[in-house]
Amino acid sequence: LMRAISVTLSAVGFDSVKPSALEAFRAEVDEYMRHFLSDVKTSMQICRRGRPLPQDFAHALAQSGFKPSDLESQLQLPIPPSITQPPIPPPPPEDDAPPQLEEILGEELSGVSEKTQRPYIPTHLPAFPSKHTWQSTPVFSARETDPRKIREKATKEGVMAEQALRKLMAGNKGRKRKAFTTSADTHSRKAQKMWEDAMQAAVAED
């Protein structure tokens, strides 16, 4: 917007402009364009269109008190084409096409067959990615159905559970025994200390 204002000022004869004046000009243009585009949007919505047409801009000009022919004089401004039509740099080179992995993935993982089975998908859209990126393979665990093997497995699991329970009870019993021994040792040391104190007191009285 600032560039457009500067070009317009240069076209009508100005060779310089103060920053404060340029900013004030920008604010006026911004407010005017907001009202103008609001009229364009109103005309577009009244006609129930999703995109504006030239008729919508003509309606906005009429709301502002102008006619399309009033803009013809703006085409005669002495603005060099190098400014109004600046050269467009060439586009960057296109990226290389993605590698074709159908031969490596095979029919089970390739997503090409998924697209061909759906004729409603437009042809210009790319093929589906590899199936392993968006579709999971169901895994079903084999269940034993032989009654004899089921009983053997249940018996084995019961023995393992009993052994684990015995180890747990043995560990708890060991911890309780250790705690009892520690308590007895503490009581014995206290009694020994009291006996030594009593003997020392008796010797001191003698």
N, C-alpha and C positions, 0 to 999 in steps of 0.2 A: 504494500500500500504506500509506503514512504517513497519507494522508487517511482511509482505511478504519479504521485503528487509532484515529485521533483521534475519528472519528464514533462508534465503538463505545464508547470510554471516556466520551464525553459522554452516550451513551444510558444507561449504567449508573450515572451520577451524578458522574463526575469533571468538574471545571471547569478544571483545569490539569494539566500534566505536565512533568516535567523533561526536557530533551533527552537526558540519559543514559539515563533510564528508557524514554523513547520509542524510543531506538535499540536498547536491550536487548529491548524488546517486539518490535520489527521483526525482529531476528535470530531470535527464537524462532518467530515466525509464518512467516518465510521457511524455516526448517528444517522446520517441520511441513508446510508446503505442498509442499515438495520430496518428502518421504516420501509424502504423500497422493497427489500426482500420479504418483509412481512406481508406486503400487498401481493407479491408474487405467490407466496404460500397460501394466502387466503383464496386467491383465484384458482389455484391448483386444487385446494381442498373442496371448494364449491363444486367443481366439475368432477370430483372424485378421481383424481389422477395421482399417481405416485411419483411422477416426474413432471417438471415444468415444461411447458411448450412456449413458442414465441408469443402466442396469444396471451399467456400469463404476464409476460414482460410488457406487452403493449397495454394491458390493463393497469399494471403498476405505473407505467408512464402517464397514463390518463389520470390516475389518481393523484399524481404529482403535478398535473397541469401541463404535461408535454405530449407531443405527438411524435411518432417514430420519425417523421420527416424533419423534426427539429434537430435530430442528431446528425444529419448529413453534413452540416458545417464542420462538425468535429473531424470528419474524414479529410478535410483540407488542411489540417494543422501541419506546419512544417517540421514534422518529426521524422528523422531519417529511419529507413527500414532496419538499419542495424540495431535500433532501439526497440521499435515496435515489433520487429520480427527477428529476435536474436537467434543466432545459429544454435541448433540443437545438437549436442554432442552425440556421437554414435553410441548405440546401446552396448552394454558389456557383452562379451561373447557368451553364448548359451552354454549351460552346463552339459557335461557329457551325459549321455543317456545311461540310466542305471543298468547294471549288468543283468543279463538274462540267466536266472537261476533255476529255470524249470527243469533243465536236464540234470542238475545236481540234486534238486529237492525230490524230483519224481512226482508221480501223479498223486501220491498220498498226502504230500505236503504242499504242493503247488496250489496257488490260489486262482489260477487261470480257469480251471474247470468250474469254480464257484460262480464266476462271472458268466461263463457261457451257459450255465443252467438257468440263469435269470435273464430272459430276453427283455425285460422291462428296463434294464440298466442301459443308459446311453452308451453308444460304442466309443465315444471320445473319452470316456472316463478310463483311468488305468485299471489294470487287473487287480484283484484282491492280493494283499500281501500273503506271505507264506502262512499256512494254517497254524503253525506252531506259535505264531505271534498273537493270535486272537481266538483260537479254538483249542480247548483242552481235550486231551484224549482220555476217555473214561477208563479207569483202572478198577477191575473187579477182582477181589481176593478170592482165591479158591477155598471153598468151605468143605470140610470133611463130612461125608455122608455115611461112612461105614460105622455101624453101632459099636463094633468091637474096638476100633481105633479111637472112637470118641470116649469109651469107658477107660481105655488105657491112658489117654491124655488127661482125663479128669483125675484118675488115680495118681498119676505122676505130679500133677499140679497140687493135689492135696498133700502128698509127701513133702514137696518143696515148701508149701505153706507151713506145715508142721515143723520142719527143720528151722525155718526162719523164726517161728514163734518161740521155739526152744532157745535159740541163740539170743533172742530179745530178752527172755526171762532170765537167762543166765547172766546177761550183762547187767540187768537191774539188780539181781541178787548180789553180784560182785560189788556194785556201787554201794548197796546198803551195808554189806559187811565192812567195806572200807570206812564208811562213815561211822559205824559202830565202833570199830577198832580205834579210830581217831578220837572219838569221844571218850573211850575208856582210857586211852593213853593220857588224855588231858586231865581226867579226874585223878589218875594215879600220880601224875606230876604235882597236882595241887595238894594231894594228901602227903606226899613226900616232903613238899615245901613246908607244910604246916608242922609236920613232925620235927623237921630240922629247926624251925623257929622255936618250937617248944623246948627242945633240948638245949639250944643256945641260951634261952631265957633261964632254964634251970641251972645251968653251969654258971651263968652270971650272978645268980642269987647266992650260990655257994661261995 
